[in-house]
């Protein structure tokens, strides 16, 4: 079981599209996105996954959408996202 602080840190959701899954972890800061992406990418690349997008703003979703993506060995997208509400359009 995770400590309370870890449970508050991230919300995880799964969605399915075209037979593949997407795991989305919502983070409270950009810093944690970069840290998670570094650890996750290293681990998944070692297991046969691949990088699917370094940490950065994804303004096509909304102006403060900051995310990073990794594909696991089965082709499922693992996304870490931070919704920065201080960024305006």
Backbone as CSV, one residue per row, in Angstrom:
resi,resn,N_x,N_y,N_z,CA_x,CA_y,CA_z,C_x,C_y,C_z
1,UNK,0.831,-1.186,0.000,0.000,0.000,0.000,0.877,1.252,0.000
2,UNK,0.514,2.234,-0.787,1.275,3.462,-0.880,0.977,4.370,0.311
3,UNK,1.982,5.150,0.726,1.698,6.153,1.761,0.739,7.203,1.216
4,UNK,0.064,7.924,2.129,-0.908,8.946,1.709,-0.311,9.958,0.746
5,UNK,0.932,10.391,0.980,1.551,11.397,0.113,1.708,10.886,-1.313
6,UNK,2.056,9.629,-1.488,2.214,9.071,-2.832,0.864,8.948,-3.524
7,UNK,-0.180,8.591,-2.775,-1.505,8.488,-3.382,-2.016,9.850,-3.833
8,UNK,-1.698,10.892,-3.086,-2.119,12.236,-3.473,-1.310,12.751,-4.654
9,UNK,-0.085,12.258,-4.807,0.821,12.757,-5.835,0.328,12.466,-7.242
10,UNK,-0.249,11.323,-7.487,-0.618,10.963,-8.856,-1.976,10.291,-8.911
11,UNK,-2.727,10.627,-9.945,-3.964,9.925,-10.250,-3.687,9.116,-11.499
12,UNK,-4.040,7.858,-11.485,-3.757,6.984,-12.617,-5.072,6.528,-13.232
13,UNK,-5.148,6.608,-14.543,-6.340,6.131,-15.241,-5.926,5.325,-16.460
14,UNK,-6.768,4.396,-16.856,-6.549,3.577,-18.049,-7.648,3.856,-19.050
15,UNK,-7.305,3.859,-20.313,-8.316,3.916,-21.360,-7.881,2.957,-22.459
16,UNK,-8.815,2.512,-23.256,-8.506,1.551,-24.307,-8.923,2.142,-25.648
17,UNK,-8.036,2.010,-26.627,-8.317,2.530,-27.957,-7.638,1.621,-28.973
18,UNK,-8.377,1.147,-29.928,-7.851,0.298,-31.006,-7.073,-0.897,-30.456
19,UNK,-7.592,-1.510,-29.391,-6.966,-2.700,-28.836,-5.763,-2.437,-27.951
20,UNK,-5.338,-1.209,-27.869,-4.205,-0.863,-27.022,-4.702,-0.053,-25.837
21,UNK,-3.894,0.012,-24.811,-4.263,0.751,-23.614,-3.405,2.004,-23.478
22,UNK,-3.957,2.958,-22.757,-3.205,4.156,-22.413,-3.304,4.327,-20.910
23,UNK,-2.174,4.421,-20.271,-2.127,4.653,-18.840,-1.712,6.099,-18.630
24,UNK,-2.543,6.851,-17.966,-2.268,8.270,-17.732,-2.056,8.498,-16.243
25,UNK,-0.905,9.032,-15.897,-0.590,9.392,-14.516,-0.597,10.910,-14.424
26,UNK,-1.479,11.463,-13.623,-1.551,12.908,-13.442,-0.625,13.306,-12.302
27,UNK,0.213,14.292,-12.556,1.230,14.713,-11.601,0.962,16.136,-11.110
28,UNK,1.435,16.479,-9.910,1.230,17.830,-9.389,2.257,18.860,-9.887
29,UNK,3.289,18.436,-10.647,4.290,19.407,-11.112,5.032,18.922,-12.354
30,UNK,5.603,19.870,-13.080,6.436,19.542,-14.245,7.680,18.783,-13.820
31,UNK,8.258,19.188,-12.695,9.473,18.546,-12.193,9.268,17.038,-12.024
32,UNK,8.144,16.651,-11.455,7.886,15.225,-11.260,7.672,14.500,-12.586
33,UNK,7.129,15.184,-13.580,6.976,14.582,-14.912,8.354,14.217,-15.452
34,UNK,9.282,15.158,-15.411,10.629,14.913,-15.932,11.307,13.774,-15.172
35,UNK,11.173,13.767,-13.865,11.798,12.713,-13.057,11.189,11.352,-13.362
36,UNK,9.847,11.291,-13.432,9.180,10.027,-13.750,9.541,9.542,-15.146
37,UNK,9.569,10.465,-16.111,9.871,10.090,-17.485,11.263,9.484,-17.582
38,UNK,12.232,10.072,-16.892,13.597,9.556,-16.912,13.647,8.136,-16.360
39,UNK,13.041,7.927,-15.204,13.039,6.580,-14.604,12.249,5.600,-15.454
40,UNK,11.056,6.009,-15.874,10.171,5.131,-16.631,10.776,4.757,-17.977
41,UNK,11.368,5.723,-18.657,11.958,5.461,-19.964,13.102,4.473,-19.838
42,UNK,13.984,4.689,-18.887,15.097,3.764,-18.685,14.606,2.347,-18.442
43,UNK,13.622,2.215,-17.560,13.095,0.903,-17.208,12.399,0.248,-18.398
44,UNK,11.571,0.992,-19.097,10.822,0.415,-20.219,11.704,0.139,-21.427
45,UNK,12.705,0.971,-21.686,13.621,0.698,-22.782,14.391,-0.588,-22.518
46,UNK,14.775,-0.800,-21.272,15.471,-2.027,-20.901,14.598,-3.258,-21.060
47,UNK,13.275,-3.074,-21.008,12.331,-4.188,-21.125,11.751,-4.305,-22.542
48,UNK,12.270,-3.505,-23.494,11.786,-3.602,-24.866,10.809,-2.519,-25.281
49,UNK,10.575,-1.530,-24.430,9.682,-0.426,-24.784,10.427,0.638,-25.571
50,UNK,9.761,1.777,-25.800,10.447,2.870,-26.504,9.883,4.231,-26.105
51,UNK,10.735,5.226,-26.290,10.380,6.610,-26.013,9.280,7.026,-26.988
52,UNK,8.270,7.730,-26.484,7.172,8.179,-27.344,6.922,9.684,-27.191
53,UNK,7.885,10.403,-26.601,7.743,11.854,-26.458,8.331,12.364,-25.166
54,UNK,9.385,13.146,-25.279,10.050,13.723,-24.105,9.138,14.726,-23.407
55,UNK,9.426,15.050,-22.143,8.607,16.031,-21.433,8.543,17.359,-22.176
56,UNK,7.335,17.913,-22.260,7.163,19.201,-22.911,5.705,19.610,-22.961
57,UNK,5.489,20.870,-23.346,4.121,21.375,-23.495,3.474,20.757,-24.727
58,UNK,2.226,20.404,-24.604,1.435,19.850,-25.713,0.233,20.773,-25.893
59,UNK,0.469,21.916,-26.514,-0.559,22.949,-26.610,-1.734,22.551,-27.491
60,UNK,-1.612,21.485,-28.258,-2.767,21.044,-29.063,-3.902,20.540,-28.173
61,UNK,-3.582,20.134,-26.941,-4.618,19.700,-26.006,-5.182,20.887,-25.233
62,UNK,-4.304,21.677,-24.599,-4.641,22.969,-24.005,-3.324,23.651,-23.646
63,UNK,-3.310,24.969,-23.451,-2.052,25.701,-23.285,-1.152,25.216,-22.146
64,UNK,-1.678,24.667,-21.085,-0.860,24.225,-19.960,-0.685,22.725,-19.864
65,UNK,-0.929,21.994,-20.950,-0.826,20.529,-20.937,0.634,20.150,-21.104
66,UNK,1.256,19.699,-20.046,2.675,19.327,-20.032,2.731,17.818,-19.821
67,UNK,3.358,17.093,-20.751,3.322,15.638,-20.669,4.575,14.997,-21.248
68,UNK,4.744,13.723,-20.944,5.796,12.879,-21.502,5.184,11.507,-21.756
69,UNK,5.697,10.790,-22.761,5.101,9.519,-23.172,6.164,8.441,-23.374
70,UNK,5.809,7.222,-23.001,6.651,6.047,-23.215,5.732,4.928,-23.680
71,UNK,6.169,4.141,-24.670,5.419,2.952,-25.083,6.005,1.750,-24.365
72,UNK,5.154,0.930,-23.764,5.649,-0.284,-23.124,5.901,-1.338,-24.209
73,UNK,6.481,-2.489,-23.870,6.796,-3.495,-24.885,5.579,-3.996,-25.676
74,UNK,4.366,-3.872,-25.121,3.159,-4.305,-25.829,2.555,-3.201,-26.685
75,UNK,3.182,-2.028,-26.713,2.680,-0.917,-27.512,1.685,-0.032,-26.789
76,UNK,1.470,-0.263,-25.498,0.577,0.588,-24.708,1.282,1.898,-24.368
77,UNK,0.566,3.000,-24.451,1.132,4.308,-24.173,1.029,4.621,-22.684
78,UNK,2.149,4.961,-22.079,2.186,5.369,-20.680,2.482,6.861,-20.682
79,UNK,1.558,7.641,-20.125,1.641,9.102,-20.180,1.693,9.672,-18.771
80,UNK,2.620,10.603,-18.563,2.653,11.389,-17.332,2.253,12.795,-17.728
81,UNK,1.258,13.362,-17.045,0.724,14.676,-17.446,0.550,15.604,-16.250
82,UNK,0.818,16.887,-16.501,0.582,17.943,-15.530,-0.264,18.999,-16.230
83,UNK,-1.369,19.386,-15.621,-2.248,20.421,-16.167,-1.909,21.734,-15.474
84,UNK,-1.114,22.562,-16.143,-0.672,23.842,-15.570,-1.732,24.897,-15.850
85,UNK,-2.538,25.191,-14.856,-3.642,26.136,-15.011,-3.159,27.592,-15.016
86,UNK,-1.879,27.831,-14.691,-1.370,29.208,-14.695,-1.020,29.672,-16.107
87,UNK,-0.922,28.753,-17.068,-0.616,29.100,-18.454,-1.934,29.435,-19.155
88,UNK,-1.983,30.610,-19.756,-3.215,31.003,-20.450,-3.011,30.934,-21.958
89,UNK,-4.114,30.921,-22.680,-4.024,30.817,-24.142,-3.696,32.129,-24.799
